[in-house]
């Protein structure tokens, strides 16, 4: 039994490294031989393909094609940002709303005003609605409506008003700041899990 497992592992490794498998081949082979990694890689490649061909999806069957297209639609930046009721971004992506300085607006340790927890620069925050588009990808949102995802409360207290490193401007709670939304592609793993998670786990067990 151990020998068969080793042979299988070696064969998968050789096919993965010595041959260039297309996304479609990976999906078909993953299902024929129960290889979880190939299913994940194949689906991810098709989701990220900017111009997928209809005949490519046709070989997968309507259900698989529909799931992949659903992931593509929901990981599309324009649709996700304009239709979502919540905008997500990192604390380190908050910038001045009065100028176009690229400096991190809060360049010091900060604790959430609601729960008291330290909020690192890479922690994700949120605000209701898509905000107002400012430039190519930046959005302006109200300072007072930014929420700490961990506790759901307002992360900044009303008196909190750090100066911008670029223009030295201060902010009131009713002012807006500039944020760069978290790319929807960062949620790709979660969407693949939602659509194909059970099948992937079954292959991992096998």
C-alpha positions in Angstrom: 0.0 0.0 0.0 2.9 2.4 0.9 4.6 1.6 -2.4 1.4 2.4 -4.4 1.1 5.7 -2.6 4.7 6.5 -3.4 4.3 5.7 -7.0 1.1 7.8 -7.2 3.0 10.7 -5.5 5.9 10.4 -7.9 3.6 10.3 -11.0 1.8 13.4 -9.9 5.1 15.2 -9.3 6.4 14.3 -12.7 3.2 15.3 -14.5 3.2 18.6 -12.6 6.9 19.4 -13.3 7.8 17.8 -16.6 4.7 18.5 -18.6 2.7 21.7 -19.2 -0.8 20.8 -18.4 -3.6 23.2 -19.5 -6.2 24.3 -16.9 -8.8 22.0 -18.6 -6.4 19.0 -18.5 -5.7 19.7 -14.8 -9.4 19.7 -14.0 -10.1 16.5 -15.9 -7.1 14.7 -14.5 -7.9 15.8 -11.0 -11.3 14.2 -11.2 -10.0 11.1 -12.9 -7.2 10.5 -10.4 -8.5 12.5 -7.4 -5.7 15.1 -7.2 -6.9 18.1 -5.2 -4.0 20.5 -6.2 -4.8 20.1 -9.9 -8.4 21.0 -9.4 -7.5 24.1 -7.5 -4.8 25.1 -10.0 -7.1 24.5 -13.0 -10.0 26.5 -11.6 -7.8 29.3 -10.5 -6.2 29.6 -14.0 -9.6 29.7 -15.7 -10.9 32.3 -13.3 -7.9 34.5 -14.0 -8.0 34.0 -17.8 -9.0 37.4 -19.2 -10.5 35.9 -22.4 -11.8 32.4 -21.8 -13.0 30.5 -24.9 -16.5 29.0 -24.9 -15.4 25.7 -26.2 -12.9 25.4 -23.3 -15.8 25.7 -20.8 -18.0 23.4 -22.8 -15.7 20.4 -22.1 -16.2 20.8 -18.3 -20.0 20.5 -18.3 -22.5 23.2 -17.5 -22.3 22.9 -13.7 -18.5 23.3 -13.4 -18.6 26.1 -16.1 -21.3 27.9 -14.2 -19.4 27.7 -10.9 -16.2 29.1 -12.5 -18.1 31.9 -14.3 -19.8 32.8 -11.0 -16.3 33.1 -9.3 -15.1 35.2 -12.3 -18.1 37.6 -12.0 -17.7 38.0 -8.3 -14.0 38.6 -8.4 -14.4 41.3 -11.1 -13.2 44.6 -9.6 -15.7 47.0 -11.3 -18.7 44.9 -10.4 -17.6 44.1 -6.9 -16.7 47.6 -5.9 -19.8 49.3 -7.3 -22.5 46.7 -6.2 -21.1 45.7 -2.8 -22.7 47.1 0.3 -19.4 47.0 2.1 -16.0 48.4 1.1 -12.9 46.6 2.5 -9.4 48.0 2.8 -6.2 47.7 4.9 -5.4 50.2 7.7 -2.2 50.9 5.9 -4.1 51.8 2.7 -5.7 54.9 4.3 -4.4 58.1 2.7 -5.2 61.8 3.0 -8.4 62.9 1.4 -7.3 66.5 0.8 -4.1 65.7 -1.2 -2.6 62.9 -3.2 0.3 62.1 -0.8 1.3 58.4 -0.9 2.3 58.5 2.7 0.6 56.1 5.1 -1.9 58.3 7.0 -1.5 56.5 10.3 2.2 55.7 10.6 2.2 54.8 14.3 0.6 52.1 16.5 -3.1 52.6 16.9 -5.7 50.9 19.1 -9.3 50.6 18.1 -11.4 53.2 20.0 -14.2 50.6 20.4 -12.5 47.4 21.6 -9.0 48.7 22.5 -7.2 46.1 20.4 -4.0 47.0 18.4 -4.8 47.6 14.7 -1.7 46.7 12.6 -1.2 48.3 9.2 -2.2 45.1 7.4 -5.4 44.6 9.3 -8.6 44.8 7.1 -11.2 47.5 7.9 -14.5 48.2 6.4 -17.1 50.9 5.7 -20.7 50.8 4.5 -21.2 51.3 0.8 -18.7 51.6 -2.1 -17.7 55.2 -1.3 -17.0 57.7 -4.1 -14.5 56.7 -6.8 -11.5 59.0 -6.7 -8.9 58.5 -9.4 -8.4 55.0 -11.0 -8.9 52.8 -8.0 -9.0 54.9 -4.9 -12.3 55.6 -3.1 -13.1 58.4 -0.6 -15.1 57.4 2.5 -16.3 59.1 5.6 -13.7 59.0 8.4 -16.3 58.4 11.1 -17.9 55.4 9.4 -14.7 53.2 9.2 -15.3 50.0 11.2 -13.1 47.5 12.9 -14.1 44.1 11.5 -13.0 42.3 14.6 -15.5 44.1 16.9 -17.8 45.8 14.4 -17.4 49.2 16.1 -16.1 52.5 15.0 -12.3 52.3 14.9 -11.6 56.0 15.2 -12.9 58.2 18.0 -14.3 61.6 17.1 -11.4 63.6 18.6 -8.8 61.5 16.8 -7.3 63.7 14.1 -3.8 62.9 12.9 -2.1 65.4 10.5 -1.3 64.4 6.9 2.4 64.0 6.3 2.0 65.6 2.9 -0.2 68.6 3.4 -0.3 68.8 7.2 -4.1 68.9 7.1 -6.2 67.8 10.1 -9.6 66.0 9.9 -12.9 66.2 11.6 -15.1 63.1 12.0 -17.3 64.4 9.2 -14.4 64.6 6.7 -13.5 62.0 4.1 -10.2 60.1 3.6 -8.9 58.2 0.6 -8.6 54.4 0.6 -7.5 51.7 -1.8 -10.0 48.9 -1.7 -8.8 45.4 -1.0 -8.6 43.6 -4.4 -11.5 41.2 -4.8 -8.9 38.7 -6.1 -7.8 38.4 -2.5 -11.0 36.6 -1.8 -10.5 34.2 -4.7 -9.4 31.4 -2.4 -12.6 31.7 -0.3 -14.8 31.7 -3.4 -13.1 28.6 -4.8 -13.6 27.0 -1.5 -17.3 27.9 -1.6 -17.8 26.5 -5.1 -15.4 23.5 -5.1 -14.4 23.0 -1.4 -16.2 19.8 -0.8 -14.8 18.2 -4.0 -11.3 19.4 -3.2 -11.5 18.0 0.4 -12.7 14.6 -0.9 -9.6 14.4 -3.2 -7.3 15.4 -0.4 -8.7 12.5 1.7 -8.3 10.1 -1.2 
